[in-house]
């Protein structure tokens, strides 16, 4: 088999969506004559751990680990209290101490591109020996964290490896950079590093069509995209709700920047207008939930009693949670770059055949996919009239027992089929590599 070395920060027992893309690719690559080798930190600092992901790792896969030092370790040691503060919500504390503000300024302006940059040199030094002693055909780096791409950049420069830079999220166009108080100089450094990666990678791999277009505009020579997807773990028939409640669910990170304030307002209005709706309504929020989101929901008396907040749900159990819902919420960030973002959970939502309510831009890649299937709704952030109408239509379908989204045609988003697309790209790069060698 041909060998592909995958450099990734996120690997089981990491929880969340960042780990799923290359865990699933690695699961199926051998079916297409590619042997994956994983290179990952030995002691990473994850927000959440999900040990169920360990069961999804192929038993015969080679996993190489190297210790990492991260400044977040020091940050937590220096803090007095609040030891369980999640990295994803650091920016959303209602009151920031001077220490918090200084720490965030250092993170945004001195630790570029991200806090994992201290692993770059040890990683590429270690990998140089591995590449020399093994017949590695292609190297893949996947980010964020985008420090992984700088490891690939060093390997490309010194060993001329065939290299794919896989971007699960934007880099210089990441909408959180402004919230980190990043200076003009720091933004310039981000753009310079990003451009070096895009110009030197043999292939820039994106997760959506618009994201691929963005990277091409930023200077990438060869660009392709493969979306995230769903694993065929469960049949749609087993996900039909038996609840007597009209359950609206969101599973995953729900930060302040994604808080659907208008949704809570509309739900409260419907509760006031329709006692039956109030009695049926149930809101389930699972994962890392911002304090600002919870405070917003709890402002409404009629919603407070209908809200259930869940801890992190292991990915192995997530379909069971989906099965309890009638409506699955998908919320884009209210920012320009979210048009190119395809949340990984979108494809799992599609697989279970539940109605999806996307709150975000109509001209986004996520909206394009949601609109491929009947029974789903896309509503702009500030369109109260359409949002209220969509929820009333969904509730009417619930009362009629007709809550089901059509799923014909979703097979193209299965992890196995997407891995076939990846294998085709890998084979194409190998063909080009061999032609250059012969010349």
C-alpha positions as CSV (number, residue, x, y, z in Angstrom):
1,X,0.0,0.0,0.0
2,X,1.0,3.6,-0.5
3,X,1.5,5.5,2.7
4,X,0.1,8.8,3.8
5,X,1.4,10.6,6.9
6,X,-1.4,12.6,8.7
7,X,-0.2,15.3,11.1
8,X,-3.1,16.3,13.3
9,X,-3.5,17.9,16.7
10,X,-7.0,16.4,17.3
11,X,-7.1,12.6,17.7
12,X,-9.0,10.4,20.2
13,X,-9.6,10.8,23.1
14,X,-10.2,14.4,21.9
15,X,-13.9,15.2,21.8
16,X,-15.7,17.6,19.5
17,X,-15.9,17.8,15.7
18,X,-12.2,18.6,15.0
19,X,-11.2,15.0,15.4
20,X,-13.9,13.4,13.2
21,X,-12.7,14.3,9.7
22,X,-9.4,12.5,9.7
23,X,-10.4,9.8,12.1
24,X,-13.1,8.8,9.6
25,X,-10.8,9.2,6.6
26,X,-8.3,7.0,8.3
27,X,-11.0,4.4,9.0
28,X,-11.6,3.9,5.3
29,X,-8.4,4.8,3.5
30,X,-7.1,1.2,3.4
31,X,-10.1,0.2,1.3
32,X,-8.6,2.4,-1.4
33,X,-5.0,1.1,-1.1
34,X,-3.7,3.9,1.2
35,X,-2.2,3.2,4.5
36,X,-2.6,6.1,7.0
37,X,0.1,6.8,9.6
38,X,-1.0,9.3,12.3
39,X,1.3,11.8,14.0
40,X,-0.2,13.6,16.9
41,X,0.7,15.1,20.3
42,X,1.0,12.7,23.2
43,X,-0.4,15.1,25.9
44,X,-2.6,17.7,24.2
45,X,-4.9,20.0,26.1
46,X,-8.4,19.3,25.0
47,X,-11.5,21.2,26.1
48,X,-13.4,17.9,26.1
49,X,-12.5,14.3,25.9
50,X,-14.5,11.5,24.3
51,X,-13.1,8.1,24.9
52,X,-15.7,6.5,22.6
53,X,-13.7,7.8,19.7
54,X,-10.9,5.3,20.6
55,X,-13.2,2.5,19.5
56,X,-13.3,4.0,16.0
57,X,-9.6,3.8,15.4
58,X,-8.6,0.9,13.1
59,X,-6.8,-1.7,15.1
60,X,-4.0,-2.0,12.6
61,X,-3.3,1.7,12.2
62,X,0.2,3.1,13.1
63,X,0.0,6.1,15.5
64,X,3.1,8.1,16.4
65,X,3.0,10.5,19.3
66,X,5.3,13.2,20.5
67,X,5.0,15.3,23.7
68,X,3.8,18.9,23.4
69,X,4.1,22.0,25.6
70,X,1.2,24.5,25.4
71,X,1.0,27.8,27.2
72,X,-2.6,27.0,28.1
73,X,-1.1,24.7,30.8
74,X,0.6,27.7,32.3
75,X,-2.4,29.9,31.9
76,X,-4.5,27.5,34.0
77,X,-1.8,27.1,36.7
78,X,-1.6,30.9,37.1
79,X,-5.3,31.4,37.4
80,X,-6.8,31.5,40.9
81,X,-10.0,29.5,40.5
82,X,-12.1,28.9,37.4
83,X,-9.9,25.9,36.6
84,X,-12.5,24.3,34.3
85,X,-12.8,27.3,32.0
86,X,-13.1,26.0,28.5
87,X,-10.8,27.4,25.9
88,X,-13.7,27.9,23.5
89,X,-15.4,30.2,25.9
90,X,-12.4,32.2,27.2
91,X,-13.5,35.3,25.3
92,X,-17.0,35.2,26.7
93,X,-16.5,35.7,30.4
94,X,-18.9,38.3,31.6
95,X,-16.1,40.1,33.5
96,X,-12.5,39.8,32.5
97,X,-9.7,40.4,35.0
98,X,-6.6,42.3,34.0
99,X,-4.8,38.9,33.9
100,X,-7.5,37.6,31.4
101,X,-7.1,40.7,29.2
102,X,-3.3,40.5,29.2
103,X,-3.4,36.8,28.5
104,X,-5.7,37.2,25.5
105,X,-3.6,40.0,24.1
106,X,-0.5,37.8,24.3
107,X,-2.4,35.0,22.7
108,X,-3.6,37.2,19.8
109,X,-0.4,39.2,19.2
110,X,2.6,37.2,20.3
111,X,1.6,33.5,20.0
112,X,1.2,33.3,16.2
113,X,-0.5,31.5,14.6
114,X,-1.8,29.7,17.7
115,X,-0.7,28.3,21.1
116,X,0.5,25.0,19.5
117,X,3.3,26.7,17.7
118,X,5.8,25.5,20.3
119,X,5.3,22.0,18.9
120,X,6.4,23.0,15.3
121,X,10.2,22.5,15.7
122,X,10.1,19.3,17.8
123,X,7.6,17.8,15.5
124,X,9.4,18.4,12.2
125,X,12.7,17.4,13.7
126,X,11.2,14.1,14.8
127,X,9.4,13.7,11.4
128,X,12.5,14.2,9.4
129,X,13.9,10.9,10.8
130,X,10.6,9.2,10.2
131,X,10.4,10.3,6.6
132,X,13.9,9.3,6.0
133,X,13.4,5.8,7.4
134,X,9.9,5.1,5.9
135,X,8.5,5.2,2.4
136,X,6.1,8.1,3.0
137,X,4.3,9.0,-0.2
138,X,2.3,12.0,0.9
139,X,2.1,14.2,4.0
140,X,-1.2,15.7,5.1
141,X,-1.4,18.5,7.7
142,X,-4.9,19.4,9.0
143,X,-5.8,22.7,10.8
144,X,-6.8,24.4,12.9
145,X,-4.6,24.6,14.8
146,X,-2.7,26.1,11.8
147,X,0.6,25.4,13.4
148,X,0.2,21.9,11.9
149,X,0.6,23.5,8.4
150,X,3.9,25.1,9.4
151,X,5.2,21.6,10.2
152,X,4.3,20.6,6.7
153,X,6.0,23.8,5.3
154,X,9.3,22.9,7.0
155,X,9.1,19.3,5.7
156,X,8.3,20.6,2.2
157,X,11.3,22.9,2.3
158,X,13.8,20.4,3.5
159,X,12.6,17.1,2.1
160,X,10.4,18.2,-0.8
161,X,7.6,15.9,0.4
162,X,4.3,15.8,-1.5
163,X,2.1,17.8,0.8
164,X,-1.6,18.4,1.3
165,X,-2.7,21.3,3.6
166,X,-6.2,20.5,4.8
167,X,-8.2,23.5,6.1
168,X,-11.2,22.6,8.2
169,X,-11.7,26.3,9.0
170,X,-10.3,29.6,7.7
171,X,-7.0,31.1,8.8
172,X,-6.5,34.8,8.2
173,X,-10.3,35.2,7.6
174,X,-11.1,33.6,10.9
175,X,-13.8,35.8,12.5
176,X,-12.4,35.4,16.0
177,X,-9.2,37.2,15.2
178,X,-10.9,40.6,15.9
179,X,-12.2,39.4,19.2
180,X,-8.6,38.4,20.2
181,X,-7.6,42.1,19.7
182,X,-5.2,41.1,17.0
183,X,-3.1,44.1,15.8
184,X,-2.4,45.0,12.2
185,X,1.1,43.6,12.4
186,X,-0.2,40.3,13.8
187,X,-2.8,40.1,11.1
188,X,-0.1,40.7,8.5
189,X,2.0,37.9,10.0
190,X,-1.0,35.6,9.8
191,X,-1.5,36.4,6.1
192,X,2.2,36.0,5.3
193,X,2.4,32.6,7.0
194,X,-0.9,31.5,5.3
195,X,0.3,32.6,1.9
196,X,3.5,30.6,2.3
197,X,1.5,27.5,3.1
198,X,-0.9,28.0,0.2
199,X,1.9,28.7,-2.3
200,X,4.0,25.7,-1.2
201,X,1.4,23.0,-0.6
202,X,1.0,20.6,-3.6
203,X,-2.7,20.7,-2.8
204,X,-4.9,22.9,-0.6
205,X,-7.9,21.0,0.6
206,X,-11.0,22.8,1.8
207,X,-14.3,21.6,3.2
208,X,-16.6,23.7,1.0
209,X,-16.8,25.2,-2.4
210,X,-16.7,28.8,-1.2
211,X,-13.8,28.1,1.1
212,X,-11.9,26.6,-1.8
213,X,-12.6,29.8,-3.8
214,X,-11.4,31.9,-0.9
215,X,-8.1,30.0,-0.7
216,X,-7.6,30.3,-4.5
217,X,-8.1,34.0,-4.2
218,X,-5.5,34.1,-1.4
219,X,-2.9,32.6,-3.6
220,X,-3.3,28.8,-3.5
221,X,-2.2,27.2,-6.8
222,X,-4.0,23.9,-6.7
223,X,-7.3,23.7,-4.6
224,X,-9.9,21.1,-4.1
225,X,-12.7,20.6,-1.6
226,X,-14.1,17.5,0.2
227,X,-17.0,18.2,2.6
228,X,-17.4,16.7,6.0
229,X,-19.9,13.9,6.2
230,X,-21.6,11.2,8.2
231,X,-20.6,7.7,9.1
232,X,-23.1,4.9,8.3
233,X,-23.5,4.0,12.0
234,X,-27.3,4.0,12.2
235,X,-30.3,3.7,10.0
236,X,-32.7,6.5,9.6
237,X,-35.6,4.3,10.7
238,X,-34.1,4.1,14.2
239,X,-34.1,7.8,14.8
240,X,-37.8,8.6,14.7
241,X,-38.8,10.4,17.9
242,X,-41.4,8.8,20.2
243,X,-41.6,11.9,22.4
244,X,-44.8,13.8,22.9
245,X,-42.8,17.0,23.1
246,X,-41.9,19.4,20.3
247,X,-38.2,19.2,20.9
248,X,-35.8,21.7,19.4
249,X,-32.2,20.7,19.9
250,X,-28.7,22.1,19.4
251,X,-25.8,19.8,20.0
252,X,-22.2,21.2,20.1
253,X,-20.5,24.5,20.9
254,X,-23.0,27.3,21.3
255,X,-21.0,30.5,21.9
256,X,-22.1,34.0,22.3
257,X,-21.3,34.8,18.7
258,X,-23.8,32.1,17.6
259,X,-26.5,33.0,20.1
260,X,-29.8,33.0,18.2
261,X,-31.4,35.7,20.3
262,X,-34.2,36.2,17.8
263,X,-35.1,32.5,18.1
264,X,-35.7,32.8,21.9
265,X,-37.8,35.9,21.4
266,X,-40.0,34.1,18.8
267,X,-40.4,31.0,20.9
268,X,-41.5,33.1,23.8
269,X,-44.0,34.9,21.7
270,X,-45.5,31.6,20.4
271,X,-45.7,30.3,24.0
272,X,-47.7,33.4,24.9
273,X,-50.0,33.1,21.9
274,X,-50.6,29.3,22.0
275,X,-50.9,27.4,25.3
276,X,-50.6,24.1,23.4
277,X,-47.3,25.2,21.9
278,X,-46.0,26.1,25.4
279,X,-47.0,22.7,26.7
280,X,-45.4,20.8,23.9
281,X,-42.1,22.9,23.6
282,X,-38.8,21.5,24.9
283,X,-35.4,23.1,24.2
284,X,-32.4,20.8,24.6
285,X,-28.9,22.3,24.4
286,X,-26.0,19.9,24.6
287,X,-22.2,20.5,24.7
288,X,-20.3,23.6,25.6
289,X,-22.9,26.4,26.1
290,X,-22.0,30.0,26.7
291,X,-23.2,31.6,29.8
292,X,-24.5,34.5,27.7
293,X,-26.7,32.0,25.7
294,X,-28.1,30.5,28.9
295,X,-28.8,34.0,30.4
296,X,-30.6,35.0,27.2
297,X,-32.9,32.0,27.2
298,X,-33.6,32.3,30.9
299,X,-34.8,35.9,30.5
300,X,-38.1,34.4,29.3
301,X,-40.1,32.8,32.0
302,X,-42.0,30.5,29.7
303,X,-38.7,29.2,28.1
304,X,-36.9,28.7,31.4
305,X,-39.0,25.8,32.4
306,X,-38.8,24.2,29.0
307,X,-35.0,24.3,28.8
308,X,-32.8,21.3,29.4
309,X,-29.0,21.8,29.4
310,X,-26.9,18.6,28.8
311,X,-23.2,17.9,29.4
312,X,-20.9,16.9,26.5
313,X,-22.4,13.9,24.7
314,X,-19.9,11.3,23.5
315,X,-20.0,11.0,19.7
316,X,-21.0,7.3,20.0
317,X,-24.2,8.3,21.8
318,X,-25.0,11.4,19.8
319,X,-27.5,9.7,17.4
320,X,-29.6,8.7,20.5
321,X,-29.8,12.4,21.4
322,X,-30.7,13.3,17.8
323,X,-33.5,10.8,17.9
324,X,-35.2,12.8,20.8
325,X,-35.5,15.9,18.6
326,X,-38.1,17.1,16.2
327,X,-36.1,20.0,15.0
328,X,-32.3,20.2,14.8
329,X,-30.8,23.7,15.1
330,X,-27.9,24.7,12.9
331,X,-26.5,28.1,13.6
332,X,-23.9,29.9,11.6
333,X,-21.8,32.7,13.0
334,X,-23.2,36.1,12.1
335,X,-20.1,37.0,10.1
336,X,-19.1,37.2,6.4
337,X,-16.7,34.2,6.5
338,X,-19.4,31.9,7.8
339,X,-20.8,31.6,4.3
340,X,-18.0,29.1,3.5
341,X,-18.3,27.1,6.7
342,X,-20.0,23.7,6.6
343,X,-20.5,22.5,10.2
344,X,-19.7,18.8,10.5
345,X,-22.9,18.1,12.4
346,X,-24.9,19.3,9.3
347,X,-24.3,15.9,7.6
348,X,-25.2,13.9,10.7
349,X,-28.4,15.9,10.9
350,X,-29.1,15.0,7.3
351,X,-28.5,11.3,8.0
352,X,-31.1,11.1,10.8
353,X,-33.8,12.6,8.6
354,X,-34.9,15.2,11.1
355,X,-36.1,18.7,10.0
356,X,-33.2,21.2,10.1
357,X,-33.6,24.8,11.0
358,X,-30.6,26.7,9.8
359,X,-30.2,30.3,11.1
360,X,-27.7,31.9,8.8
361,X,-27.1,33.4,5.4
362,X,-29.2,32.2,2.4
363,X,-26.2,32.6,0.2
364,X,-24.0,30.1,2.1
365,X,-22.7,26.6,1.4
366,X,-24.6,25.3,4.4
367,X,-27.8,26.8,3.0
368,X,-27.2,25.3,-0.4
369,X,-26.9,21.8,1.1
370,X,-29.8,22.2,3.6
371,X,-32.0,23.3,0.7
372,X,-31.2,20.2,-1.3
373,X,-33.6,18.2,0.9
374,X,-37.3,18.9,1.6
375,X,-38.5,19.5,5.1
376,X,-35.8,21.9,6.1
377,X,-35.7,25.7,6.6
378,X,-33.1,28.4,6.1
379,X,-33.8,31.7,7.9
380,X,-31.6,34.9,7.9
381,X,-30.4,36.1,11.3
382,X,-32.7,39.1,11.6
383,X,-35.8,37.8,9.7
384,X,-38.3,37.5,12.5
385,X,-41.3,37.1,10.3
386,X,-39.9,34.2,8.3
387,X,-38.4,32.6,11.5
388,X,-41.8,32.6,13.2
389,X,-43.5,31.2,10.1
390,X,-40.9,28.4,9.9
391,X,-41.4,27.4,13.5
392,X,-45.2,27.5,13.1
393,X,-45.0,25.3,10.0
394,X,-42.7,22.8,11.8
395,X,-45.0,22.7,14.8
396,X,-48.0,22.1,12.5
397,X,-46.1,19.2,11.0
398,X,-45.4,17.9,14.5
399,X,-49.1,18.0,15.4
400,X,-49.9,16.1,12.1
401,X,-47.2,13.5,12.8
402,X,-45.3,14.4,9.7
403,X,-41.9,15.5,11.0
404,X,-39.4,14.0,8.6
405,X,-36.9,15.5,6.1
406,X,-36.3,13.7,2.9
407,X,-32.9,12.0,2.7
408,X,-32.8,10.6,-0.8
409,X,-29.4,11.5,-2.3
410,X,-27.4,11.9,1.0
411,X,-25.2,8.9,0.1
412,X,-22.7,11.3,-1.6
413,X,-21.9,12.7,1.9
414,X,-21.1,9.4,3.5
415,X,-17.6,9.1,5.0
416,X,-16.8,6.1,2.8
417,X,-17.7,7.9,-0.4
418,X,-15.9,11.0,0.7
419,X,-12.8,8.9,1.4
420,X,-13.0,7.6,-2.1
421,X,-12.8,11.2,-3.3
422,X,-9.8,11.7,-1.1
423,X,-8.1,8.6,-2.4
424,X,-8.6,9.8,-6.0
425,X,-6.9,13.1,-5.1
426,X,-4.0,11.2,-3.4
427,X,-3.7,8.9,-6.5
428,X,-3.6,12.0,-8.7
429,X,-0.8,13.6,-6.7
430,X,1.1,10.3,-6.9
431,X,0.7,10.2,-10.6
432,X,2.1,13.8,-10.9
433,X,4.9,13.0,-8.5
434,X,5.9,9.9,-10.6
435,X,5.8,11.8,-13.9
436,X,8.1,14.5,-12.4
437,X,10.5,11.8,-11.1
438,X,10.7,10.2,-14.6
439,X,11.4,13.5,-16.3
